[in-house]
Amino acid sequence: MPACEATASARYVSLAPTRGAAYVSRATFRIGVSHDRILLHIALPTRSACRDRSSVTAPDAVAVAPRVADSVSPTADRAYCRQVLPRVSRTFAANIGVLRGSMAGTVEVAYLLCRAADALEDSWPGAPGEVGARFDTFIEALGGNGAAALALAAAAAALGPGPADLELVAHLPSVLRVYAALEPNDRSTVAHAVTLMAHGMRRYAVRAAARGGGPTDPPPYLDTEAELHDYCFVVAGCVGVMLTRLHASRSPAKDPEIDVELLQLAPKVGEALQLTNILLDWPRDVRRGRCYVPAEWLAEYQLAPRELVDPSRVGARAAARRLEALARAALGEVPEYLERIPSRHWRYRMFCMWPALWALASLNEAHRDTAFPYGETRPRLARADVKRIATRAMIGGHTRFGVRRLFAELS
């Protein structure tokens, strides 16, 4: 008989909350703890996200509580945030439920703000000036301009029924009211990350809009391998830094140097997950007119972006293997981060460990798939594998040796 048991409905978050489809869908899990064992049950429903960047400053980052129209009920705003998460999540859905208390609530609203920024980049095309203006309005809204929040929401609502992430933008004032209720330190940390992300996305999205193209002839979104790493930082690495700061504010390390090391390692964790997402989403992204393979790689392999899904072009597979190698190298550094999280903080350790292990297993699936990267579908883990990996982490991921062994088994 377990000494204690907790059941949770997993909400949605990731160290890399943008740019990628889910490894798993909405999940529930049950953790039972006894004197000599940990039991984990995950129920997945039917399927219907180097150099030290931790000190990068987000331009105009502010922590002002946004002033938007008062909600009829703050409870309704929080309920909306919980309800919309499964509709907009495209990342690792099962891990946020392991968090508790204010950490879970802060991560939830931070994720929604990241997804709103992602919608401006990914789901709302337009002329360069229009794209840039929407990002500027979003940044103003995050900084406390209630009129900007209402204006952006109204513009998104005027588009009519569409992708769930644009519907999220149409309800941005609700999310911002929940954000405004966060503790000031949490709000400052979230503001820094989301503002930095929005500025970075704006830079790349405006340039892409100026280049034109489309599904039949997509221009490269990135020019160089250095830009690939920079892009991974602005859409994911900064989120790793944010999460690290949120955790440290609640559970600072006994040795302050450990917190410094965690911040230095955090961007690489986000990059590892983002590189994995870019690779796994390759077939879908190219067909919808978005190419994240750097232009200098395309020139080296003598490929046009549309040829990345052409089985007759062997260079496409070579480029995919090269991107896979970058992702695996980054994932190989994740244990360094995990080992610095004390085992007594096992919830945060699992929150970070599960997506990285699922990423490694997903890379293995893609490597074995003879149709990848040319096929039309994204390689996905079997539901049984998702459960097995999470259970193995719960049992064996509490020591340095255990963490290393888990990663070695999937590498």
Stockholm file with secondary structure:
# STOCKHOLM 1.0

chainA/1-411         MPACEATASARYVSLAPTRGAAYVSRATFRIGVSHDRILLHIALPTRSACRDRSSVTAPDAVAVAPRVADSVSPTADRAYCRQVLPRVSRTFAANIGVLRGSMAGTVEVAYLLCRAADALEDSWPGAPGEVGARFDTFIEALGGNGAAALALAAAAAALGPGPADLELVAHLPSVLRVYAALEPNDRSTVAHAVTLMAHGMRRYAVRAAARGGGPTDPPPYLDTEAELHDYCFVVAGCVGVMLTRLHASRSPAKDPEIDVELLQLAPKVGEALQLTNILLDWPRDVRRGRCYVPAEWLAEYQLAPRELVDPSRVGARAAARRLEALARAALGEVPEYLERIPSRHWRYRMFCMWPALWALASLNEAHRDTAFPYGETRPRLARADVKRIATRAMIGGHTRFGVRRLFAELS
#=GR chainA/1-411 SS CCSEEEEEECCCCCSSCSSSCCSSCSCEEEEEECSSCEEEEEECCCCCCCCCCTTCCCTTCCCCCCCCCCCSCHHHHHHHHHHHHHHHCCSCCSSGGGCCHHHHHHHHHHHHHHHHHHHHHHTCCCCHHHHHHHHHHHHHHHTTCHHHHHHHHHHHHTTCSCCHHHHHHHTHHHHHHHHHTSCHHHHHHHHHHHHHHHHHHHHHHHHHHHHCCCTTSCCBSCCSHHHHHHHHIIIIIHHHHHHHHHHHHHSCCSSHHHHHHHHHHHHHHHHHHHHHHHHHTHHHHHHTTCBCSCHHHHHHHTCCGGGGGCTTCHHHHHHHHHHHHHHHHHHTTHHHHHTTSCGGGHHHHHHHHHHHHHHHHHHHHHHHCTTTTTSSSCCCCCHHHHHHHHHHHHHHTTSHHHHHHHHHHHC
#=GC SS_cons         CCSEEEEEECCCCCSSCSSSCCSSCSCEEEEEECSSCEEEEEECCCCCCCCCCTTCCCTTCCCCCCCCCCCSCHHHHHHHHHHHHHHHCCSCCSSGGGCCHHHHHHHHHHHHHHHHHHHHHHTCCCCHHHHHHHHHHHHHHHTTCHHHHHHHHHHHHTTCSCCHHHHHHHTHHHHHHHHHTSCHHHHHHHHHHHHHHHHHHHHHHHHHHHHCCCTTSCCBSCCSHHHHHHHHIIIIIHHHHHHHHHHHHHSCCSSHHHHHHHHHHHHHHHHHHHHHHHHHTHHHHHHTTCBCSCHHHHHHHTCCGGGGGCTTCHHHHHHHHHHHHHHHHHHTTHHHHHTTSCGGGHHHHHHHHHHHHHHHHHHHHHHHCTTTTTSSSCCCCCHHHHHHHHHHHHHHTTSHHHHHHHHHHHC
//
